[in-house]
Amino acid sequence: MLDQRTRRERDGTPRLGERLGAVATAAAERILPGAVPPAALAAFLDESFDRPLGRGDERDGVIATPALLPAGLDALDREATRRHGAGFAGLEVVEQDALLAAAEQGELPGPERFDSRTWFQRLREKLLLGYGSDPRGMVEMGFPGPSYQTGHVWLGSGEVRARTLRRPGYRIL
């Protein structure tokens, strides 16, 4: 599983493409800085942008989930170019933050049936899911990993053996 995640991070954003992938990476860096690299969050977004969050989150009159996130990334990049003469990924942090704030307030223009407030909420939710599902994010949040039977929390075979033999420190995770 971790190998797949690492491969996705390395391969980038094939479904979103290079331009929107760069926008997603830059947006992830501003929305959710931390232990999980923005490229990893963008790769998670690339893999999951067209999947609903499992709670019937479609809204009448708004672009459907599979098209909403790419449309918003495109709108963000186009608005950056219109306002500042450069794509979103190439802007200064202050300019990026201002555009993201406009999106969060519902003030980012986009295609027909595009609601930037809904888009920003979905983007943030997906990035948070990516952050929380990444081991680096789990560690940063203080979550030691999935728990199974005693001795099986992110341990290698040597550590499991030492705990089984009750070597010094076997109770410390």
C-alpha positions as CSV (number, residue, x, y, z in Angstrom):
1,M,0.0,0.0,0.0
2,L,2.8,2.4,0.9
3,D,4.6,1.4,-2.3
4,Q,1.5,2.4,-4.3
5,R,1.3,5.7,-2.5
6,T,5.0,6.4,-3.1
7,R,4.6,5.5,-6.8
8,R,1.6,7.9,-7.1
9,E,3.5,10.7,-5.5
10,R,6.4,10.1,-7.9
11,D,4.2,9.8,-11.0
12,G,2.4,13.0,-10.3
13,T,-1.1,13.8,-11.6
14,P,-1.6,11.9,-14.8
15,R,-5.4,12.3,-14.8
16,L,-5.4,16.0,-14.1
17,G,-2.4,16.7,-16.4
18,E,0.6,18.8,-15.9
19,R,-1.0,22.3,-15.7
20,L,-3.9,21.3,-13.3
21,G,-1.5,19.1,-11.4
22,A,0.8,22.1,-10.8
23,V,-2.3,24.1,-9.6
24,A,-3.4,21.3,-7.3
25,T,0.1,21.0,-5.8
26,A,0.4,24.8,-5.2
27,A,-3.1,24.9,-3.7
28,A,-2.3,22.0,-1.5
29,E,0.8,23.7,-0.2
30,R,-1.2,26.8,0.7
31,I,-4.3,25.0,2.1
32,L,-2.6,22.3,4.1
33,P,1.1,22.8,4.9
34,G,2.7,20.2,7.0
35,A,4.5,16.9,7.0
36,V,2.8,15.5,3.9
37,P,4.4,17.0,0.7
38,P,2.1,18.9,-1.5
39,A,2.9,16.6,-4.4
40,A,1.6,13.7,-2.4
41,L,-1.6,15.5,-1.6
42,A,-2.0,16.5,-5.3
43,A,-1.4,12.8,-6.3
44,F,-4.2,11.8,-3.8
45,L,-6.5,14.4,-5.3
46,D,-5.6,13.2,-8.8
47,E,-6.6,9.7,-7.8
48,S,-9.8,10.6,-6.0
49,F,-11.2,13.8,-7.4
50,D,-14.1,12.1,-9.2
51,R,-15.2,9.9,-6.2
52,P,-18.0,11.2,-4.0
53,L,-17.3,11.4,-0.3
54,G,-20.0,8.8,0.4
55,R,-22.7,11.0,1.8
56,G,-24.7,12.2,-1.2
57,D,-22.8,15.4,-1.6
58,E,-24.1,16.5,-5.0
59,R,-25.8,19.8,-5.1
60,D,-28.6,20.8,-7.5
61,G,-27.4,23.3,-10.0
62,V,-23.7,22.7,-9.4
63,I,-21.3,20.8,-11.6
64,A,-21.3,17.1,-10.7
65,T,-18.4,15.9,-8.5
66,P,-16.4,14.2,-11.3
67,A,-16.1,17.5,-13.1
68,L,-16.1,19.9,-10.2
69,L,-12.6,19.7,-8.9
70,P,-10.8,19.9,-12.3
71,A,-13.2,22.8,-13.3
72,G,-12.2,24.6,-10.1
73,L,-8.5,24.1,-10.6
74,D,-8.9,25.4,-14.2
75,A,-10.9,28.4,-13.0
76,L,-8.3,29.2,-10.3
77,D,-5.5,29.1,-12.8
78,R,-7.4,31.2,-15.4
79,E,-8.3,33.8,-12.7
80,A,-4.7,34.0,-11.6
81,T,-3.6,34.6,-15.2
82,R,-6.3,37.2,-15.7
83,R,-5.5,39.1,-12.4
84,H,-1.7,38.7,-12.3
85,G,-0.5,37.6,-15.7
86,A,0.8,34.2,-14.5
87,G,-0.7,30.8,-13.6
88,F,-1.6,30.0,-10.0
89,A,1.5,27.9,-9.4
90,G,3.8,30.8,-10.4
91,L,2.2,33.4,-8.1
92,E,3.6,34.8,-4.9
93,V,2.1,33.3,-1.7
94,V,0.1,36.4,-0.9
95,E,-1.6,36.3,-4.4
96,Q,-2.3,32.6,-4.1
97,D,-3.9,33.1,-0.7
98,A,-6.1,35.9,-2.0
99,L,-7.3,33.8,-4.8
100,L,-8.1,30.9,-2.5
101,A,-9.8,33.2,-0.1
102,A,-12.0,34.5,-3.0
103,A,-12.8,30.9,-3.9
104,E,-13.7,30.1,-0.3
105,Q,-16.1,33.1,-0.2
106,G,-17.7,32.0,-3.5
107,E,-16.2,34.8,-5.5
108,L,-14.1,32.9,-8.0
109,P,-15.6,33.0,-11.5
110,G,-15.9,29.8,-13.4
111,P,-17.9,27.9,-16.0
112,E,-21.6,27.6,-16.0
113,R,-23.0,25.9,-12.9
114,F,-19.7,26.4,-11.1
115,D,-19.9,27.4,-7.4
116,S,-16.5,28.2,-6.0
117,R,-17.5,27.9,-2.4
118,T,-18.6,24.3,-3.0
119,W,-15.5,23.6,-5.0
120,F,-13.2,25.0,-2.3
121,Q,-15.0,22.9,0.4
122,R,-14.6,19.7,-1.7
123,L,-11.0,20.5,-2.5
124,R,-10.2,21.1,1.2
125,E,-12.1,17.9,2.2
126,K,-10.2,15.8,-0.3
127,L,-6.8,17.3,0.8
128,L,-7.6,16.6,4.4
129,L,-8.5,13.0,3.5
130,G,-5.2,12.7,1.7
131,Y,-3.3,14.2,4.7
132,G,-5.0,12.0,7.2
133,S,-4.5,8.8,5.2
134,D,-0.8,9.4,4.7
135,P,1.5,8.0,7.3
136,R,3.4,11.3,7.5
137,G,0.2,13.1,8.3
138,M,-0.8,10.5,10.8
139,V,2.5,10.9,12.6
140,E,2.2,14.7,12.6
141,M,-1.3,14.4,14.1
142,G,0.0,12.1,16.8
143,F,-1.7,9.0,15.5
144,P,0.7,6.1,15.9
145,G,-0.9,4.1,13.1
146,P,-3.5,1.4,12.8
147,S,-3.8,-0.8,15.9
148,Y,-4.1,-4.6,15.6
149,Q,-3.0,-7.1,18.2
150,T,-0.4,-6.1,20.7
151,G,3.0,-5.6,19.1
152,H,1.6,-5.0,15.6
153,V,1.6,-1.2,15.4
154,W,4.0,-0.1,12.6
155,L,6.6,-2.6,13.8
156,G,9.1,-4.6,11.8
157,S,9.7,-8.3,12.4
158,G,12.7,-7.6,14.7
159,E,10.7,-5.3,16.9
160,V,7.9,-7.8,17.1
161,R,10.4,-10.5,18.1
162,A,11.9,-8.3,20.8
163,R,8.5,-7.5,22.3
164,T,7.5,-11.2,22.2
165,L,10.7,-12.0,24.2
166,R,9.9,-9.1,26.6
167,R,13.2,-7.4,26.0
168,P,13.7,-4.0,27.7
169,G,11.3,-1.4,26.3
170,Y,8.8,-3.9,25.0
171,R,5.9,-1.9,26.4
172,I,6.9,1.4,24.6
173,L,5.3,2.0,21.2
